[in-house]
């Protein structure tokens, strides 16, 4: 999570408008969902990775780290589709599904990977605060967006307290054996919630001291949406769509 936020804050596209990056990511995802060819899905995946690496300047290591969890779900779902379970009495028998089902399962996995890569393009280039600001301009309720940002901040506080506690226990040799590790983790989890709530209360007091009026406003470093860039994005999406349908 921290690696994703770091990439979103430091990539080359950070100063571009959120709407432009959202249009690009959603356009790539829609093209992937509409396309029915293997070559098109592979080409779309390669194009998305190229945009993240060459365009936004994100390292492949960061991309793969961010993709580990969704790829694990995709692999698990694909394996479940490839295996058939039949009961012989009380004994389950596992067998591989037929050839058409294998083809369909592998294609669904490839399409899911292409869609996940399009979502990662948005997540790794756009911070959550910018996405929330865009949704507010579209019409999202201010209270809902403030709750989302407050929960996002609480998650960061939780991770900070967890990391500080783990470093402290490691310095006190709390992980030298399995027994000590279980005891240390139990003590850490027992003290984690009070520490997070204490940090949250201090954050609330700090907001109140700075004149908090019920709205969380953020300084935007993004450029306004450019007509030229929007046309370039539309041309790129049209080119990708034509290529995918030309090589099924």
C-alpha positions in Angstrom: 0.0 0.0 0.0 2.8 2.4 0.8 4.6 1.5 -2.3 1.5 2.3 -4.4 1.1 5.7 -2.7 4.8 6.5 -3.2 4.6 5.7 -6.9 1.4 7.7 -7.2 3.1 10.7 -5.6 6.4 10.6 -7.4 5.7 9.4 -11.0 6.1 11.5 -14.1 2.4 11.9 -14.6 1.7 13.2 -11.1 1.0 16.7 -12.3 -1.4 15.6 -15.1 -5.1 16.0 -14.5 -6.8 13.1 -12.8 -9.6 13.0 -15.4 -7.1 12.4 -18.2 -5.5 9.4 -16.4 -9.0 8.1 -15.5 -10.1 8.3 -19.1 -7.0 6.4 -20.2 -7.4 3.6 -17.6 -11.1 3.2 -18.1 -10.7 3.2 -21.9 -8.1 0.5 -21.8 -10.3 -1.6 -19.5 -13.4 -1.2 -21.7 -11.4 -2.2 -24.7 -10.2 -5.3 -22.9 -13.7 -6.3 -21.9 -15.0 -5.9 -25.4 -12.2 -7.7 -27.2 -12.5 -11.4 -27.7 -9.0 -12.2 -29.2 -5.9 -13.6 -27.4 -3.5 -11.4 -29.4 -5.5 -8.3 -28.6 -5.4 -9.0 -24.8 -1.7 -9.7 -24.9 -1.1 -6.5 -26.9 -3.2 -4.5 -24.5 -1.3 -5.8 -21.5 2.1 -5.0 -23.2 0.8 -1.5 -24.1 -0.3 -0.8 -20.5 3.0 -2.0 -19.1 4.8 0.2 -21.6 2.7 3.2 -20.6 3.5 2.7 -16.9 7.2 2.1 -17.5 8.1 4.5 -20.4 5.4 7.0 -19.8 5.0 7.3 -16.0 8.5 6.1 -15.2 7.3 3.4 -12.8 9.8 0.6 -12.1 8.8 -2.9 -13.1 9.6 -4.0 -9.5 7.0 -1.6 -8.1 4.4 -2.8 -10.7 4.9 -6.4 -9.9 4.7 -5.7 -6.1 1.4 -3.9 -6.6 0.1 -6.7 -8.8 0.9 -9.6 -6.5 -2.3 -9.7 -4.5 -4.8 -9.3 -7.5 -2.7 -11.8 -9.5 -3.0 -14.3 -6.6 -6.8 -14.0 -6.8 -6.7 -14.5 -10.6 -4.5 -17.6 -10.3 -6.7 -19.0 -7.6 -9.8 -18.5 -9.6 -8.2 -20.0 -12.7 -7.1 -23.1 -10.9 -10.7 -23.5 -9.5 -12.1 -23.3 -13.0 -9.6 -25.9 -14.3 -10.4 -28.5 -11.8 -13.5 -30.6 -11.6 -14.6 -32.3 -8.4 -16.8 -35.4 -8.4 -17.9 -37.4 -5.4 -17.7 -41.2 -5.6 -19.5 -42.1 -2.5 -17.7 -40.0 0.2 -14.4 -39.8 -1.7 -13.8 -36.7 -3.9 -12.2 -37.2 -7.2 -10.3 -34.4 -8.9 -9.9 -34.2 -12.6 -9.0 -31.6 -15.2 -11.9 -30.1 -17.2 -12.4 -30.5 -20.9 -10.3 -28.6 -23.5 -12.9 -25.9 -24.2 -13.2 -25.1 -20.5 -9.4 -24.9 -20.2 -9.4 -22.4 -23.2 -12.1 -20.3 -21.6 -10.5 -20.3 -18.1 -7.1 -19.2 -19.5 -8.7 -16.5 -21.6 -10.6 -15.2 -18.6 -7.4 -15.1 -16.7 -5.6 -13.2 -19.4 -8.5 -10.7 -19.7 -8.6 -10.2 -15.9 -4.8 -9.6 -16.0 -5.2 -6.9 -18.7 -8.0 -5.2 -16.7 -6.0 -5.3 -13.5 -3.1 -3.7 -15.3 -5.4 -0.9 -16.5 -6.5 -0.3 -12.9 -2.9 -0.4 -11.7 -2.1 2.3 -14.3 -4.6 4.6 -12.5 -3.6 3.5 -9.0 0.2 3.9 -9.5 -0.1 7.3 -11.2 -2.9 9.0 -9.2 -3.1 9.5 -5.4 -6.4 8.7 -3.6 -6.8 12.4 -2.6 -6.8 13.4 -6.3 -9.4 10.8 -7.1 -11.6 11.9 -4.2 -11.4 15.6 -5.4 -12.4 14.6 -8.9 -15.4 12.7 -7.5 -16.3 15.7 -5.4 -16.3 17.9 -8.5 -18.5 15.3 -10.3 -21.0 15.4 -7.4 -19.9 13.0 -4.7 -21.3 14.0 -1.2 -18.7 15.9 0.8 -19.3 13.9 4.0 -18.8 10.6 2.2 -15.5 11.8 0.7 -14.3 13.1 4.1 -15.1 9.7 5.7 -13.2 8.0 3.0 -10.1 10.2 3.5 -10.4 9.8 7.3 -10.4 6.0 7.0 -7.5 6.2 4.6 -5.6 8.2 7.2 -6.5 5.8 10.0 -5.1 3.0 7.9 -1.8 4.9 7.6 -1.8 5.4 11.4 -2.4 1.7 11.9 0.5 0.8 9.6 2.8 3.3 11.3 2.0 2.0 14.7 2.4 -1.6 13.6 5.8 -0.9 12.0 7.1 1.0 15.0 5.9 -1.8 17.3 7.6 -4.5 15.2 10.9 -2.6 15.1 10.7 -2.1 18.9 10.1 -5.8 19.6 12.8 -6.8 17.1 15.3 -4.6 18.9 14.3 -6.3 22.2 14.9 -9.8 20.7 11.2 -10.5 20.6 11.4 -12.7 17.5 14.3 -15.0 18.4 12.0 -18.0 18.8 8.5 -19.1 17.9 7.4 -18.8 21.5 8.7 -15.3 21.8 7.3 -14.4 18.4 3.8 -15.5 19.5 4.0 -13.6 22.8 5.4 -10.5 21.1 2.7 -10.5 18.4 0.1 -10.9 21.0 1.4 -7.9 23.0 1.7 -5.9 19.8 -1.9 -6.6 18.7 -3.2 -5.9 22.2 -1.6 -2.5 22.3 -2.2 -1.6 18.7 -5.8 -0.3 18.9 -5.3 2.0 21.9 -2.2 3.5 20.2 -4.0 4.1 16.9 -7.0 5.6 18.7 -4.7 7.9 20.6 -3.0 9.0 17.4 -6.4 9.6 15.8 -7.5 11.8 18.7 -4.4 13.9 18.4 -5.0 14.2 14.7 -8.6 15.4 15.4 -7.3 17.9 18.0 -4.8 19.2 15.4 -7.5 19.6 12.8 -9.7 21.5 15.3 -6.8 23.8 16.3 -6.4 24.6 12.6 -10.0 25.7 12.1 -11.5 22.5 10.8 -15.0 23.3 9.6 -16.1 19.8 8.4 -14.4 19.7 5.0 -10.9 18.2 4.3 -9.4 20.4 1.6 -6.1 19.4 -0.1 -3.7 21.5 -2.1 -3.8 20.4 -5.7 -0.5 20.2 -7.7 -2.3 19.0 -10.9 -2.5 20.9 -14.1 -5.9 21.6 -15.6 -7.1 19.1 -18.2 -5.7 19.9 -21.6 -7.6 19.5 -24.8 -4.5 18.4 -26.6 -3.8 15.7 -24.1 -7.4 14.5 -24.2 -7.2 14.2 -27.9 -4.0 12.3 -27.7 -5.6 9.9 -25.2 -8.6 9.4 -27.4 -6.4 8.8 -30.5 -4.3 6.3 -28.5 -7.4 4.4 -27.4 -8.8 4.3 -30.9 -5.5 3.0 -32.2 -5.3 0.3 -29.6 -8.9 -0.7 -30.3 -8.3 -0.9 -34.1 -5.2 -3.0 -33.6 -7.0 -5.4 -31.2 -9.9 -5.9 -33.6 -7.5 -6.2 -36.6 -5.5 -9.1 -34.9 -8.0 -11.3 -33.1 
